[in-house]
Amino acid sequence: MITFDVITVSAAIGGCKNTDSPNYNPEATFSDGSCIEVELGECVDRYILGISLANCKSKASKKALKVYSMYQSLLASISEKNSVKIEMYKEKLADLCNCKTC
């Protein structure tokens, strides 16, 4: 008679494990370095929530659109797990947000 040991294999899920990060993934089993800095998330919130729809051609509205566009591109690059794009979009967002600590 042959006996076998039971082996359980589970897939590791990479993602952001920082609960303060805007892209926190509660299903992640290990941190893959994809966390977005809290300051960048706050910047995006500030620009997007502060936009005035009454004057969508204003300088502030145009900047808010740029911030939103960069943020969406950052999220897409995180989904793609493209580290080059992730760093590029993080830098662009930090510049737009004038973030010295990001």
BELGINOR-V142798 format. One record per backbone hydrogen bond with DSSP energy under -1.0 kcal/mol. NH is the residue of the N-H (numbers start at 1). CO is the residue of the C=O. E is the energy in kcal/mol with one decimal. If there is no record, write none. Layout:
# BELGINOR-V142798
nh=[NH,NH]
co=[CO,CO]
e=[E,E]
This chain:
# BELGINOR-V142798
nh=[15,21,24,25,28,29,30,32,41,42,43,44,45,46,47,48,49,50,58,62,63,64,65,66,67,68,69,70,71,72,73,74,75,76,77,78,79,80,82,86,87,88,89,90,91,92,93,94,95,96,97,99]
co=[30,18,21,16,25,13,13,15,37,38,39,40,41,42,43,44,45,46,55,58,59,60,61,62,63,64,65,66,67,68,69,70,71,72,73,74,75,76,77,82,83,84,85,86,87,88,89,90,91,92,93,94]
e=[-1.5,-1.5,-1.5,-3.1,-1.6,-3.1,-1.7,-1.5,-1.9,-2.5,-2.1,-2.5,-2.4,-2.6,-2.5,-2.9,-2.8,-1.0,-1.5,-2.2,-2.2,-2.4,-2.0,-1.9,-2.6,-2.6,-2.5,-2.6,-2.4,-2.5,-2.1,-2.3,-2.5,-2.2,-2.4,-2.0,-2.1,-2.0,-2.5,-2.5,-2.2,-2.1,-3.0,-2.3,-2.4,-2.3,-2.5,-2.5,-2.3,-2.6,-2.5,-2.8]
